[in-house]
């Protein structure tokens, strides 16, 4: 039996696995909630069901598989077909009776081993709090409260045995979350679209960049370009550097929404020639290098070379004579500004073009 769209989809995925090309998953928040429900049932009723019901934020109920250990119960994180480093992680919960004295309510939610700690402002809770976001906390409370009465105050501790190690492969260190992973998820379900998840991660990074107090935010395509650009801004906090991946337009829109006044865009040539042609999402699924447009930019820069055989934009660094590179750079940046500047009308935008050796060119 199902009573909502998420449960329906998950049952179809289970019974007819080929029906959908991509499968949905569970957020860390749903896994933590399932573990908390199972641990509470075990504590209060001495029962250990293999599945427990979890009410999602939209009001529907799904059944989630759980297991049990000495310290409580656990749920194995299922990311579906969303590429997520937390897939397969054990997310556990221990539950114990406690006293009401000095508490803010019947249920206290704590972070145990492998759950990160907020160290910077900009999150749902102040620095020093466990990195369990608002939506998962509300899910846990809403699912536990029907199981207890006013005389049953509980301490619920969420733990992730491998969380500290896995967190090193996430955005958490950049965000100022230390010691483990975050317990997150607004809907409770991971939709199998990595694009949405990545954009949400960028948005959180931009929010933290704003909260860091830095007047300037430096956006770049990835670790390589960021390493080069950091040398230009040695005094900026690490939170001021944000990776946009391919989502240049989305990231600039976020900068405008957050009223960031100084924005530096670092871009390497492969993405730059796509951006200059007006493609604000530079993913290879969405756009490819336009040889004709590159030739047009070369003509504007008064550069005469044969590019008919190039397969990668970075080959231009070798083909363009050194004394003509600056003219080409200025042309590319000018076209990029044409599409980027309107997205941050209140900001001072600086665009940097970076070659493969880390040399940075400005207009």
Secondary structure, 3 states (H helix, E strand, C coil): CCCCHHHHHHHHHHHCCCCCCCCCEECHHHHHHHHHHHHHHHHHHCCCCCEEEEECCCCCEEEEECEEECCEEEEECCCCCCCCCCCCCEEEEEEEECCCCCCCCCEEEEECCCECEECCCCCCCCCCCECECHHHHHHHHHHHHCCCCCCCCEEEEEECCCHHHHHCCCCHHHHCEECCECECCCCCEECCCHHHHHHHHHHHHHHHHHHCCCCEEEEECCHHHHHHHHCCCCCCCHHHEEECCCEHHHHHHHHHHCCCCEEEEEEEHHHHHHHHCCCCECCCCCCCCCHHHHHHHHHHCCCCCCCCCCCCHHHHHHHCCHHHHHHHHHHHHHHHHHHHHHHHCCCEEEEEEECCCCCEECC
